[in-house]
Amino acid sequence: MRRGLLPVGLSVAVVTLFLAGCDLVQLPSLASILERAQGLLRRDPPLPPFPILNAEFDVTDNDNQVFWLDDDRVLFDGVDYSALAPRRGDGRLVPKSALFVWDTRNNRVTRYGDIDGRLCYADGYARYPVRSAGELVTFKAGRFGAEEERDLIFKRGGPRPEVNRFTCREFRTEDLRPTRENHLIPLRDGHGYLDLGPAQKGKIAEERLEEEPIHLFPDGGKPAVPLPMDKREASLPLMSYSTFNDAYLLYSPIPKTGRVGFIGNWPPRKPQPLYVMRPDGQTKVIEVPYHESRSGSSIDYWLVRPGVFMTSHYISKGVEGGYLIRDGRFTRVLRGYITAVGVSPDGCKVAVGIKPGDLRERELAPTLRLKMVNVCAGGVEK
């Protein structure tokens, strides 16, 4: 017999006696081992990254110049490098702007027409200037694909047409309510308008804003509906509409306890309220948890089917980009400096104008590149 080894029968007996005298040792049964193995096999496979499509095309450096025609095509104000025009101010020749359509299904961009200003598109209706000469500005407006030209005179300091941002059609405040004392915001057709209370002129009075609730006036002469936020909690220029759930998103970059007219960092460890308003006035509050990407002042939100899409310009910590907020968790789906955003009608695809790179290292791209991310597919950071 070799030194250090016991006969098989004796070794088994020794181990048996040892285990019998030890209360803390319990060997798993074969059945439990098999059960655990089957549990591991039943686990969901790891989620793939969120799919990103690059149009390889530049967007003009203007906010909100990206609109979805349907769930596959994007209308945008892009850079036409094939044509040059003198830049206003110094006369330097620079590439012209033009309207383009991006077919995301085939990843193909085609030129649609000229543009010389801000684009507005909603529900198949488009409005945009095509040329200007002094006080004369020529617009195109109408059903997309059948727009008609119209000349308007813009005198310095004179009146300008009021345009409903949710329909892109002109309107008159007097048609909403006979008096112009209050600040009124028309909504989509059939949704009525918002009344923000007395219009503010000159310096904003902080104590007055706190006391001004917002009311929804539905169409058809129905009674006004008070909304659960005041003018301090809803910045109307940031208001957006989402087709997939027929709702408006309202929020403010300034905390209610903050200083009026001053946009600073959001208070640490405090959630930010987002208000989702239905056409009948029913409003749900989404509280966005505090996150390091929200420390900076430039934060914007859009509703998407899985939750909320947020853009952050907080470059000092390198957390700038696009985030999907779902169940209180933040996932960065795009890295870079985003200034233009459009959400598809189904709420799944987000088209952006983005400058990739790292501004802290002075490596930010000089132009806005058009990209698209599908936030309904995948689930991990790209």
N, C-alpha and C positions, 0 to 999 in steps of 0.2 A: 504493500500500500504506500502511495506517495505521501511524502510529508505535507501536512496542511490540508489534505483532502479526507473527507469522511465517506464511508460507504453510502450509497444512495438511500437505502432504507433508514440508516441512522441520521443522515442530514435532514430528511423529511421529518423525522420524529422530533429532532431538535427545533426545527422551524415551527412545527406545530405547537410544541410546548412553549416556545417563546411568544407566539401570537396569542396563545391562550392566557398567558399572564400579562398581557398588555391590553388595557382597555381602550387605548387611543388609536390603535391600528385597525382599519377596516378596509379590506380589499373590495374594489367594485366588482359586482357580478358581471358575467358575460352579457346578460340581458341589458344592464344599464349602459355598458360600453356601446352596444349596438344601437341603443336608443339615442345616445349622444351623437354618434356618427350620422345617423339618419337626420337628426336635427341640423347638423352642419350642412348636409346635402340639400336640405329644404330651404336654406337661407337664400334670399334674393341675390341675384348676381350684382356685382358692383355697377353703379350707374356710370354711363359714358359722359364725357364732357358736353357742355351745351354746344350745339353745332353753330358755327360762325361762317358766314359767307361774305367774301370781299368782292365788291364790284370793280375794284381797281379803277376807281373814278373819283374825282375831287368834287366836293360840295363847296359852294360859296360860303364865306365866313359870316353868315347871317343866322340869327336864331330862328328855329322852327321853320325851316325851309324844306322839310321832308314830310310828304303826305302819301298815304296808301290809297291807290285807286280801287283795289280789291285785296284779297289775301295773298296775291302773287306779284302785283306791280306797284312800284313806288314812283311817284312824281316828285322831282326835286329840282332845285335851282343849282345848276352845276357850272363848272368852269369849262368854257369852250376854248381850248388852246389853239384851235385852228383859226380864230379870228381875234384881232387886236383892236382896241379902241382907246382914245385918250382918257386918262383918269381925271375925274373931277378934282380940281384944286391945282395940281402941278402939270397936267397935260401929258404925263408919262404914258407911253403905250403899254397897256396891260391886257391880258386875255379877257374877253368878254364873258358875261354871264349868259346862260341859255337854259331853257327848260328841257329836261331829259326824262325819259321813262326807263326805269330799271325793271326788267323781267327777271325776278329772282328764281323762277322755276328753271330758266335756261341760262341764267347769269349773263344776260345781254342788255346793254345800254344803247338806246336810240335817242337821237335828238328830236325834240317835239316842236320847238319854236323859240322865238326871242322873248326876252324879259329884261326889264330895266327898273327893278324895284322889288317890292315885297309881294310874295305869292300867298294867295289864300285859296284853299280848296276844301270843300265839304259836300259829301253826298252827291258827287257827280257834277257839282257846280264849281267853276273856277273863276278867279278874278285876279288880274295882275297887270301892271303897266308894261308897255312894250317900247315906248320911246318918249322923249320929252324934249321940248325946245322952249326955253324960258319959262313962262307961266303956263304954257300949253302942255298937257300930259295926255297921252293916248293910252287908254286902257283896253284890255280885252276882257269880256265877261260873258258868261253863259254856260250852257251844258258843255262839259268837257268834250272837245272834238268839234264843237259847233259854236265856239265863242264868237262874239261880234265886237267890232271896234267902236269905241266911244271917246270923244275928246272932252276933256274937262279943263277948266281954267282954275289954276291955283294962285290966287293973289297973296302976296306976303301979308300975313296977319288976318287974312280973310277966312270966311267959313269953308269947311271941307266936308265932303260927304261922310256921314256916319255909316260904318260898316259893321254888321253883326258878325263877330268872329266865329260863331258856330254855324252860320249859313253862308257867309261871304257875300251876302246881299246887302244893299244899302237900305237904311231905315231912317225914320224920323222919330225922335224921342216924343214929340207931340202926339204921335199915333199910339204910343204906349199909354201915356197919361197926359191930359191937357196941360198940366203944370210942369215946368222944368226945374222946380226947386230941388227935387231929390235926384240922387245919382241912380240911374236905372240901367240895368244890363239885360238886353234881350237874349233869350235862350233859343234853342232850336224851335222849328215850327211846331206849334201845338203845346209847347212847354211853358209858355208865358214869359215872365221876366223877373229879375231880382231887383228889389228896392233896397239900396244901401243907406237910405236916410238922406239928410241934407247934404248937398254937394259941398265939398271942401274947396276953398279957394285960398291961395296964398299959404301961409304957415298952417300946418296941421295942428289942431288943438288936441293934445293927448287925452285930457279928461273927457272931451266930447266923443272921441272915438270909442272909448270904453263903454259909453252909454248907448251906442247906436247898434241895435240888433239888425240882422238881415231878414227880410221877408221875401217869400216867394209868392208872386201873384200869378196863379194859373190862368190859362185862357178860358174864355167863356164866362167871365164875370164871377168866378168862384171866389170865396173868401180867401183873404191872404193867409199864408201859412208861415208862422214864425219859425225860424231855423235855429238850431242849438249852437250858434256861433255869432260873434259880432264882427265888426269890421277889422278888429285887431287880429282875428283868427283866420281870416280868409283874404288872401291877396288875389284880387280879380285878374291881374295880368297872368298869374300862374294857373288859373283855373283851366281845366281840360275836360273833354267829354270822351267817354269810351263807348264804342258801338256795341261790343259784345255783351255788356250788361245794362245798357241804356241808363247810364248814370254819370254824374258830374263829380269831379274831384276838386275839393277846395282845401287850401291850407295856407299857412303864412310862414315865411322864413324868420319872422320875429316872434319871440315868445310873448305871450299876453302881458307878462310883467316887464317886458323889455322897453326900450326907449323907442318912441315912434320915429320913423324915418331913419333909424340907425340899424343896419343889419350887421350883427356880430355873431360870435360863436353861440351855438345852442347850449343852454345850461347843462353841465355834465350830469349824467345819471338820471336825467329827466326825459320821459318819453315825449315825442312830438305828435300832436293829434292831427289826423287827416280825416276830412269829412267827405263821405260818399253820399251824395244827394240824388234821390230818385226824382223823376219829373213831377210826382205828386207831393214832393216835399219830405217824404220819409228819409231820414238821414241816419247813417251808421257811422260810428267813430272808430277809426283804426289808430291805435296807439303804436307808433314806431319806437322800439326800444333805442336807448342810447348806443351808439357805435362810434368807433374812432373815425370812421369815414365821414361822420356827421359833425365833426368838431369845427370844420371850416364853415364859412358863411354861405357858400354857393352850393345849395342842395336843391334838387328838383325831383318831383315824383310824378309817376303815371300809373294808372291802373292797368294791370295785365291779368290774364286768366288765372295764373298760379298765385298771384298776390299783388305785389307792388314793385315797379321798376324805379330805381333811384339812381341819379347821377351825382357824383361828388367831384368837386374841383379842388379838393384839399391836397395840394401838391407837396406841402412841406413834409408830410409823412409818407409820401409815395403811395397813398391809398386812393388816388383819383381813378375814376372809371365808372362803369355801370354795374349796379348791384340788383340782384333779385332778392326781395324780402318776402320770405314765406314762413308762416308760423313763427314769426319773431326772429328768424335766423337770416343772417346776411350771407349771400354768396356772390362774390365778384365774378361776373360773366364777361366783362370787357375791361381791358386795361388801357388807359389813355385819357385824353382831355376831350370830353364830349360837349358839343354846343348845339347840336340839332337832333331832335328825337321825334319819331313817329311810330305809333303802334298800329298794327294791322287790325282790320275789323274783327277778326276772330280772337284777338287779345293774346296771340301766341308769338308773333314775330315783332321784333323791335328794330327799326332801321335808324341808324345814327350817323352823324358826321363826327368823326373822331380823329384826333391827332395822336397817333401812337407814339410811344417813347416815354422818357423820364425827364420831366422839366427840371428836376433838381440837378441832373447831370447835364443840362443844356442839350439834351438829345431828343427834344420833342420835334416831331415832323412839322415842316412849315405849312402844310396844307391839311385840310379836313378830308379824310378818306371815307367814302361811303361804305358802311358795313351793315350786316344784319345778323342778329342772334335770335335763335328760336328758344324761348324760355319755357316752352311746353315739352321740349325734348331734352334728354340728358338730365344732369343733376349735380355735377361736380364742377369746380372751378376750372376754367380753361387755361 
